[in-house]
Amino acid sequence: MHKVTTLNQFIIEKQGEYPGATGEFSSLLHHIGIAAKKVHREVNKAGLAEILGRVGVVNAQGEEQQKLDVFADHIFLDELRASGQCCGMATEENSGIIVFNEGWCRDGKYVICMDPLDGSSNIDVNVSVGTIFSIYKRISPMGHDLALDDFLQRGCDQIAAGYIVYGSSTMLVYSTGNGVNGFTLDTSIGEFCLSHPDIQMPDDGKLYSVNEGNYANFPTGVKQYIKYCQEIDPPTDRPYTTRYIGSLVADFHRNMLRGGLFLYPPTAAHPRGKLRLNYECNPIAFLAEQSGGAATDGAIDILSIKPQTIHERVPIYVGSRNMVAKLMEFLETEN
């Protein structure tokens, strides 16, 4: 009989293998899993529960909030506050940091940066959406107020990162710095079960993911790379195939499993890129590197960037290692 390993069992079994892993940290991951189940439930009945559509409020990013954005934000805030292990959060939906001062939270060891519902503009048309999270150890002294610097750490300082993709099935994928593992929600028992152990991103791939509607405004090197991907030049193994969903989690998840490259270059409208460093690019880059891939802003590794603000934006190119290296050849020629 096939043994089923649940997320909680896996966390407990692997706890001793990870430097600095503690019962408190395991509890934190457990509560992220609970929140993910609650969001899964609402996403899957959204059309029936009158939770689709816009709120009529603009978030900290100048983007109009969807009802599910607000719902997911509240669910994760409440669940992580209840864990007692998280002393504060920074999320896409809030302009400043959120400090948990009550009870055990004040002495919590961890802070979390999170996009509670990535790709929510797609939810009305039943396209996959996701949650992205990044976990750091606080650097401010215990017993003192949490500081902004606790959230402005480099991506290489993450102690864990992951995402949940709500699609044809709901999956939670995470890493604590020792490989990447994926868990699929079995709704019959209400548990995330290990389905994708030790995920390895292929070194090469056939897929590139980019919004080609912005092509005219891309840097020259990116344009040249896209043309390279589109060329038919036997006997090479081109052309590549473009696949773009518009939900970062969904695009990255596919490319990590099959091999591919996700590109979000700077444009005239977004000269510093559009995706947020702290709670989108850093966790995705962490997972890419842990699975054998690579991530860059076009000049340096994403994980080496020191954030200056919570909602800082950067360009990102992330995916199979050899595809990132090939893109860099075009970008370096441009410079």
Secondary structure as UniProt FT lines:
FT   HELIX           7..14
FT   HELIX           15..17
FT   TURN            19..20
FT   HELIX           23..44
FT   TURN            45..50
FT   STRAND          54..58
FT   TURN            60..61
FT   STRAND          64..66
FT   HELIX           67..83
FT   STRAND          86..91
FT   TURN            92..93
FT   STRAND          98..99
FT   HELIX           103..107
FT   STRAND          110..118
FT   HELIX           120..125
FT   STRAND          129..137
FT   TURN            142..143
FT   HELIX           148..150
FT   HELIX           155..157
FT   STRAND          160..166
FT   STRAND          170..175
FT   STRAND          181..186
FT   TURN            187..190
FT   STRAND          191..196
FT   STRAND          207..209
FT   HELIX           212..217
FT   HELIX           220..230
FT   TURN            234..235
FT   STRAND          241..242
FT   HELIX           248..258
FT   STRAND          260..264
FT   TURN            271..272
FT   STRAND          275..276
FT   HELIX           277..281
FT   HELIX           282..290
FT   TURN            291..292
FT   STRAND          294..296
FT   HELIX           302..304
FT   TURN            310..311
FT   STRAND          313..314
FT   STRAND          316..319
FT   HELIX           321..334
//
